[in-house]
Amino acid sequence: MALIPLGFQWLKEHFHLDNHILTHCSFLGNRGSIEMTSKGNVEQVYGPGYATKNNTPLEHLEFGIKYDDLNLDFLLSVFRKLSRKEVEEHIQKFPSGKYNRKIGFLFDLLTGTDLKIEQPVTANYVDILDLEKYIVGSVVKNNKWRINNNLLGNHQFCPIVRKTHRLSGLLEINIEDNIRKIRREYPEDIFTRVIRYLYNKETRSSYEIEKEQPSPDRMDKFITLLMKAGSEDQATMLSKQKLIDLQNAIVDPRYAAKDFRDFQNYVGELLPNYQELIHYICPPPSLVYSLMNGLQECWLKSDAAATSIRAAVISFGFVFIHPFEDGNGRLHRFLIHDILVQGGMVPHGQIVPVSAHMLGNLKDYDDVLERYSAPLMFRAKYDKNQSGEISMTNLADVEGYYRYPDLTNQCVYLLETIHATIMEDMPAEFSFLQRYDEAKKALQNIVDMPDKDINLMLIFLHQNKGEFPKRRRSQFSKLTDEEILHMQQVYKEIFELT
């Protein structure tokens, strides 16, 4: 038999919600099967025993909540196609049913309504999110539907994070142990010097990602912020005033904010023909306050999740909301450090320089941002006036995308970045400093030069992979050619360039 859509896939086709992307698509066929598509989505075929009885939207809704990946943005669009009466009538047939209660709870939450049921629900409480399939938040009991609300947020902002095979594997790696291992492997003086350098490198990298060259005082301010990461208590960390203070500290004073933005902004680039390519339209100003309130609630409600997951959800949630005119990207990356330290994953006074890794692997960083922005741009409709100002014309169709993002990919990306930084980048920095010290002593033994001259020689050798640049010969006129050749040879041996 030909495959017949089931669950959310049936609803998508029935209500013509073609612009929505489902990560799990169900079909009815002769025999069960499951496969991963080239886009990373799952297509699952169920046998004849899974056919719905009357082929109604509510039956497929129940099937989708039972078997498909929960997609709150998609559910909001579906609920807007259903009348309150038909949802109430469906639930009333079996009000204590597990999936009827989930439908009722989600309908109330996402639409802001209060469904009426004639008989009170008396069943045992059930979790709205399956602990085996999703990252969950702290539980708030909903008495009306007898639901354990373990979502990561509320109606204003609620991300979904699926426990994919990749994410689950990454979460099993003990980040804290790996950080402690690095700490034990190096002498105190080497460790202190590298950490001091990494604060500087992280600051510079975060600005370079935005293609900015900060002034020395702005560099110093950002380094000071990083060194104080994790010092705020949980209740005030994402408060509006705290975020404004942070933004003011890292941007040019001319772009310092006094409040969240009250204008529409977007992320784009100017093409060679002077046409502007828009990569992402940020949430309209009418949504910013409620989204930021929801983000703060998400921070509080996600306290049951791993610190690395919270860092991903909050930092990427923040940058996608884009509450300021300037500094959003740097604050996004600062929040990663702040949460990792605040949650005890990274000790106070230490840093995992994720921005430096992002800068060195910029395509991966751009890709994870685009995996969020591209589906939105496929759905969004907007006008642009002669002054270049943008206004969204179908906000009702995309509001759910802003409020209820699936941030699974972003969590995977951040965890991969953290692990690569700890296991590859940081050991390389420690190794380099040890070799640098060794090379410095070796050069000093060849010629007893002033310290500044030795450092300059090492910089030139490092920049040219062990070869001394001839154009710099006049700066070392006191050295013989034989001495310079000896220095080259020693440097190459120490840094294994021979």
Secondary structure, 3 states (H helix, E strand, C coil): CCCEEEHHHHHHHHCCCCCCCCCEEEEECCCCEEEECCCCCEEEEECHHHCCCCCCHHHHHHHHHHHCCCCHHHHHHHHCCCCHHHHHHHHHHCCCCHHHHHHHHHHHHHHCCCCCCCCCCCCCCEECCCCCCECCCCCEEECCCCEEECCCCCCCCCCECECCHHHHHHHCCCHHHHHHHHHHHCCHHHHHHHHHHHHHHHHHHHHHHCCCCCCHHHHHHHHHHHHCCCCCCCCCCCCHHHHHHHHHHHCCHHHCCCCCCCCCCEEEEECCCCCEEEEEECCCHHHHHHHHHHHHHHHHHHHHCCHHHHHHHHHHHHHHHCCCCCCHHHHHHHHHHHHHHHCCCCCCCCCCCHHHHHHHCHHHHHHHHHHHHHHHHHHCCEEECCCCCEEECCHHHHHHHHHCCECHHHHHHHHHHHHHHHHHHHHHHHHHHHHHHHHHHHHHHHCCCCHHHHHHHHHHHHHCCCCCCHHHHHHHCCCCHHHHHHHHHHHHHHCCCC
